[in-house]
Amino acid sequence: MKIAIVGTVYPYRGGLAAFNERLAREFQKEGHEVLMYTFTLQYPFFLFPGKTQYSEELPPKDLVIREEINSVNPLNWLIAGRKIRSGKPDVVIFAYWMSFMAPCFGTIARVIRKDRKIKCIGLVHNMIPHEPNLLDKLFPRYFVNAMDAFVALSESVVKDIAKYDKKNKPKCFSPHPIYDHYGDVMSRESALSKLNLDKEKRYLLFFGFIRAYKGLDLLLDAFADKRLRRYDLKLIVAGEFYEDEQFYLEKINALGINADVELRTRFIPDAEVNAYFCAADMVVQPYKSATQSGVTQIAYYFEKPMLVTDVGGLAEIIPNGKVGYVVAPDAQSIADALVDFYENDRGKFFSENVKIEKEKYAWSRMTGGIVDIAK
């Protein structure tokens, strides 16, 4: 098939770009022709909370990427739609994650669908964002009405799509595949050396952009539990602040855990990701809301136990008591699970089960699901 992917890819950085590029490579591996369309302008700078939207990596040589889409220019949407349509793809995949993109993607899709042979598939990471605003009441239906079918990364997102879809279009759930492109598994000792961390300590990992819905404040409160001081334990916070960091710094100081929290609060480049995961005993995701998470799928690849909160679709992919913990989104529940993990030495048991469980999350399952629903 001839497949076009519309969404975030290089020169932009982050989890969405990594996802779309890995998806394209899987399609190419299966013999499909793939062309990727990304942004000339993804967000106006005043809407972007981080330091930069752009990657410092070298451009991928194995992908065909065209920078064509301006997210705030309606005239550009018409032009981009015609360009994509003129390439005669069989399928156009719109990698959708937020309501801000609904007018842009919805208009491009409407132009493409003037050729009735082309199918437009919404690959939906989030239908309703973690931090909703007025746009989420106005825009999503415009995107949904422009698609022929949908693939969602969690069952909860399938249900969210249905709220806007009055025509009952085809929908399927295909779980977020494993991120397997962040380098090799390394020994704990090598990882700690690479990160200049004390090899006598044990480490928990909070990884990814820091936003309110990700619950780092809950984890800090839990980590201050006096029972955890028995285990010579430190918490690594690895990721860039996407909001005011002062709140978290003041909380760490007020809780008296400054010496026990290792702040690596910057964007973590791809070449360092494996070291952070391989250094950790467990990956902790104390989210207050969620659909699914790419962090979970990095942890699966590096065969790390996980703790997640019972929100959104996280519990769908973390069997409680088998590969880690699914707990209530409150500090006491998180602390109790952390104590249980170390007190009962559950790391090896969970890791062995992760090796088995991760076989469910092959990229070929997602590409197969997209091709099937397109047909």
Number of C-alpha atoms within 10 A of each C-alpha: 14 15 23 23 26 27 24 25 28 26 19 21 19 19 17 18 19 19 18 20 21 20 19 23 17 18 21 17 11 13 11 14 16 22 20 24 22 22 20 14 16 18 15 10 12 6 8 12 14 15 12 12 16 12 15 12 13 8 11 12 7 10 17 12 21 15 16 20 25 19 21 16 12 15 10 16 24 18 15 23 23 18 15 22 21 11 12 16 22 16 21 29 25 24 23 23 18 19 25 17 20 23 21 23 26 23 19 27 32 19 19 26 19 12 13 8 12 19 22 25 27 27 26 22 22 23 26 21 15 18 11 11 11 8 14 17 11 13 17 23 20 18 25 25 17 21 24 18 21 23 26 27 22 25 17 20 24 21 14 14 24 15 14 16 17 11 9 11 14 13 19 19 18 21 23 23 25 23 22 16 14 17 13 14 14 15 12 17 16 14 22 21 14 13 14 9 16 12 14 10 12 17 26 23 22 26 24 22 21 23 18 17 14 21 20 21 19 19 22 21 18 21 27 17 18 9 13 19 14 10 13 11 18 22 22 22 21 21 18 20 19 15 14 12 13 9 10 16 12 12 15 20 11 10 13 11 19 15 10 18 17 17 14 14 17 16 17 17 14 14 12 14 18 20 24 23 27 23 26 23 21 25 26 26 25 29 26 20 20 23 22 25 19 17 19 25 21 21 24 27 23 24 23 27 28 28 25 24 26 21 20 18 20 23 18 17 20 23 16 16 13 17 28 26 24 24 21 16 20 18 20 17 15 28 23 15 17 21 18 14 19 16 13 8 11 16 17 13 14 21 22 15 18 24 15 12 17 19 12 13 19 16 21 15 14 22 16 14 15 21 14 10 16 20 8
